[in-house]
Amino acid sequence: MIRNLFLLVWFMSSLIGMTACSSKNDYSDLEVFIGGSGDGLQGQVDSLPEVKPYQYFTYQAFDIASPFVPRKNDQAQSMISGIQPDLNRYKEVLESYPLESLSMVGSLQQNNVIFALIKSPDGTLHRVKIGNHLGQNFGRINHISESEVKLLEIVQDGVNDWTERISALMLKD
């Protein structure tokens, strides 16, 4: 009897399952939605921009000297130029400071000799004249006016070469 009852339950559930699957699918509401989804839209798509032709570029830096090779590697060449600092000379006090840290605060004249007043970073005033040295690049004063001190520095250019450059200290207000 239990077996018959089990077969009956199985038959009924199969029958219900088949009737559920056999019902006709009704997609009419979905078709109405899709048909009306484009209503009220207006406008147009912009055309694609014009494609510019590629412009070729020829790399011509092969003729430039390499930055990784020393330009002048001869020690003899620096001897030819004759520019070298005097490393045996007694250093003055203001040569221990970078030129950027020094400032000109005034000038004075005494017996036709013009002196410049230079303030060091520690706040000390120094009186200098033409021929004195300033800064850490072997700078030698070659002109003093009321508003500036011009000096000629010897800086290292390359491995063993030295070159001269002109620098100036302007009067600070």
VOMARGU-50842 format. One record per residue (C-alpha): x, y negated, z. Coordinates in steps of 0.001 Angstrom, whole numbers, padded with zeros to 6 digits, always signed. Layout:
N
XYZ;...
// end
This chain:
173
+000000+000000+000000;+002825-002379+000711;+004175-001606-002674;+000911-002539-004366;+000746-005717-002340;+004278-006582-003400;+003481-005976-007055;+000387-008148-006800;+002338-011052-005272;+004980-010696-007943;+002424-010612-010733;+000628-013707-009412;+003847-015705-009034;+004912-014727-012554;+001536-015786-013908;+001750-019187-012145;+005297-019657-013437;+004276-018916-017007;+001369-021306-016949;+003619-024070-015619;+006109-023550-018432;+003499-023269-021124;+001922-026679-020518;+002390-029160-023354;+005022-031853-022690;+003502-035291-022795;+006063-038030-023556;+003588-040625-024748;+004471-043102-021957;+008183-042811-022785;+007520-043393-026476;+005466-046529-025659;+008293-047881-023470;+010943-047320-026141;+008762-048871-028829;+008194-052035-026780;+011712-052431-025353;+012921-054550-028283;+009976-056969-028186;+010898-060547-027294;+014591-060169-028090;+016033-062608-030536;+019467-063727-031736;+022209-062326-033830;+025650-060882-033396;+028498-063215-034301;+030675-062101-037148;+034167-060811-036413;+036979-063389-036451;+039249-063523-039449;+042284-061290-039067;+045481-063285-039557;+048242-061542-041461;+051288-060525-039439;+054237-062893-039758;+057574-061147-039748;+060480-062416-037628;+064085-061599-038383;+066273-061296-035276;+069481-063235-035914;+071128-063284-032505;+073686-060674-033522;+075963-063526-034630;+075924-065174-031175;+078729-064339-028766;+077848-061730-026166;+077206-063145-022675;+078856-060041-021187;+082261-060619-022794;+084505-063333-021335;+084847-066258-023692;+088456-066963-022786;+090248-064141-021108;+093790-065393-021614;+095536-066705-018549;+098019-068363-020872;+095251-070458-022426;+094537-072166-019101;+098246-072962-018852;+098037-074595-022288;+095171-076879-021269;+097152-078010-018209;+094067-078466-016043;+094539-076844-012669;+093874-078006-009131;+096770-078543-006767;+096221-075687-004357;+099243-076612-002225;+097987-080131-001483;+096870-081035+002051;+093035-080985+002124;+091218-084086+003288;+088341-083975+005789;+085582-084628+003236;+086742-081705+001050;+085255-079257+003535;+081696-080404+002678;+079770-079767-000545;+079366-082933-002603;+075556-082652-002364;+075712-082974+001432;+077720-086218+001352;+076056-089588+000892;+077334-093065+000097;+075939-095577+002573;+077854-098686+001606;+081009-100322+000296;+083414-102983+001465;+086353-104873+000045;+089571-105693+001872;+092579-107392+000220;+091267-106642-003312;+090856-102949-002459;+087315-101576-002619;+086393-098917-000076;+083277-096756-000014;+081561-095650+003183;+080680-091956+003009;+078474-090252+005574;+079202-086600+006249;+076516-084091+007334;+077632-084347+010963;+076810-088092+010909;+080394-089402+010850;+081218-092372+008598;+084391-092104+006510;+086126-094901+004615;+087504-093722+001254;+089285-095428-001645;+090301-094572-005189;+092544-091502-005112;+090896-089829-002104;+089280-086409-002521;+085625-085400-001908;+083658-082175-002125;+084641-078566-002512;+085412-078751-006263;+088709-080648-005947;+086941-083966-006661;+089202-087037-006883;+087706-090546-006679;+088528-092577-009788;+086041-095493-009534;+084162-097253-006721;+081459-099869-007238;+078853-101394-004948;+076290-098734-005890;+078239-095566-006672;+081406-093542-006330;+082565-091721-009457;+084880-088773-009163;+086541-086262-011414;+086059-082658-010292;+088021-079611-011403;+085732-076579-011597;+086451-073044-012683;+085099-072187-016138;+085337-068483-016784;+087839-066106-015289;+091029-068172-015065;+090163-071411-016852;+089624-074762-015214;+087728-077694-016656;+087044-081255-015575;+083645-082808-015010;+082540-086235-013860;+080292-086483-010824;+078909-089424-008881;+077628-090265-005423;+074919-092904-005553;+074246-095429-002795;+071489-094200-000431;+068921-096702+000777;
// end
